[in-house]
Amino acid sequence: MNPLDWPICVQVILVLIALAGFLFFLSRHAFWKGNRPKNWPRVLMYHHIDPYKEASGMNTPPQLLEKQLQYFQKRGAKFYTMSELAEAEPHDNMVAITVDDGYEDNHRYLFPLLRKYKAKATIYYAPNLKDDRLMNELQMREMVESGLVEFGAHTMDHVNLLNVPDSIAKTQILQSKEAVEKLTGQPCTSFAYPYGRYGSAHVKILHKLGFKTACTTKKMIRPLMESPLQTPRVSTNGQASMLQFIISLMNGRYRI
């Protein structure tokens, strides 16, 4: 039977189903959203950098990270720590690498790549995180003394701030700030919300404690000074292709 001979109501239903499917596709993929202005900083989010762990949203193999750094190098990108970015005048090709948690593989595999490509990074350190091996003080000091790395706070125990009273949240934030400053000998003015979870009360706490920037896990790109204590980041994934990575630099998400 020719579809054109179907009852009009059936045709309408099929069109609506097709339209719903198309809209769902657009909601899941980012290629159509267009490029963000070049003078909006690209703040990238990473966790593990380990060739022996499975590539995933939590682990970017160093071989892939090196390709990404080569891409930036060829395009004349300028790398910033988050505290530097907060003070910088907007210009094209600004990049800030951020790495959550403070795993030992950051020193073993990320740090040599930063030195090789003269790139900079901000590492958010949670001193009492028990899930994996963290960097020690000597490793942190070596990275800081290179001028390529700064450390930010990430709470003491990597807690979901929405699951604890504000008083405990403040203690977690303040103690992690003090711990990072003691470990590195440098001021700590950058923060990342564990799990990307936070509320307006936590933004106020950070402001009162003197933080200049704070990163979320929201996948988008926007001017830093629009809301520096709620900075979104570019989504990275160790399984993503370079094409997906390049698309993520357009709008924050790697899906195509």
Beta strands, then each sheet from edge to edge (+ up, - down):
strand 1: 42-46
strand 2: 78-79
strand 3: 94-101
strand 4: 121-125
strand 5: 149-153
strand 6: 190-192
strand 7: 213-219
strand 8: 231-233
sheet 1: 1+ 3+ 2+
sheet 2: 1+ 3+ 4+ 5+
sheet 3: 6+ 7+ 8+
end
